[in-house]
Amino acid sequence: MPTMLDGVAEFEREIMLERRWERIAKAKAAGKYKGRKPTAREKSEDVLRLHAEGIEATEIAKRTGVGRASVYRNLADKKATKSS
C-alpha cells in the first residue's frame, strides 16, 4: 500500500513540475520572466577601482554590497581577460 501511494505522489509531483516549467516558458515568451539581475557583474567596475586603490576584498565586499566570493570572481575575470 505505501509503495502505491509513493508512486501516486511521485506522479503528481512530476505533473506539478511540468506545469511549472510550462508557465515559466510562457512567461519568458511574453517577456515577463527575465530572472535575477547579475548584481555582482554590474558592480565590477567599482570592485576593480577599489582593488586598484589597495583596498582588501572583505572591505570591497562591504562597500559594494556583494559577497567576498563575487569580489574574487570579478578580480579573477579581470586577470583572465588581461592574460588572453
C-alpha positions in Angstrom: 0.0 0.0 0.0 2.7 2.6 0.9 4.5 1.8 -2.4 1.4 2.6 -4.4 0.9 5.9 -2.5 4.5 6.8 -3.2 4.0 6.1 -6.9 0.9 8.4 -7.0 2.8 11.1 -5.1 5.7 11.0 -7.4 3.4 11.1 -10.4 1.6 14.2 -9.0 5.0 15.9 -8.3 6.1 15.3 -11.9 2.9 16.8 -13.2 3.3 19.9 -10.9 6.9 20.4 -12.2 5.8 20.0 -15.8 3.1 22.7 -15.3 5.6 25.0 -13.6 8.1 24.8 -16.5 5.3 25.4 -19.0 4.3 28.6 -17.1 7.9 29.7 -17.0 8.3 29.2 -20.7 5.1 31.1 -21.4 6.2 34.0 -19.2 9.6 34.1 -20.9 7.9 34.2 -24.3 5.8 37.1 -23.1 9.0 38.9 -21.8 7.8 38.8 -18.2 10.3 36.3 -16.8 13.8 37.6 -17.0 15.5 36.0 -14.0 17.7 37.7 -11.4 19.9 40.6 -12.4 23.6 39.9 -12.2 24.4 42.4 -9.4 28.0 41.4 -8.8 28.8 41.8 -12.5 27.2 45.2 -12.6 29.5 46.4 -9.8 32.6 45.0 -11.5 34.0 48.5 -12.3 33.6 49.6 -8.6 35.3 46.4 -7.4 38.2 46.9 -9.8 38.6 50.5 -8.9 38.6 49.8 -5.2 41.1 47.0 -5.7 43.4 49.3 -7.6 43.3 51.7 -4.6 44.7 48.9 -2.5 41.5 48.0 -0.5 41.2 44.4 0.6 38.5 42.1 -0.7 36.5 41.9 2.5 36.3 45.7 2.7 35.4 45.9 -1.0 32.6 43.4 -0.4 31.2 45.5 2.4 31.4 48.8 0.4 29.8 47.4 -2.7 27.2 45.1 -1.1 28.3 42.0 -2.9 29.8 38.8 -1.5 33.5 38.3 -0.9 33.5 35.4 -3.4 32.0 37.7 -6.0 34.8 40.2 -5.4 37.4 37.4 -6.0 35.4 36.2 -9.1 35.5 39.7 -10.6 39.2 40.0 -9.9 39.8 36.6 -11.5 37.8 37.6 -14.5 39.9 40.7 -14.9 43.1 38.7 -14.6 41.8 36.1 -17.2 40.9 38.8 -19.7 44.3 40.5 -19.2 46.2 37.3 -20.0 44.2 36.5 -23.1 
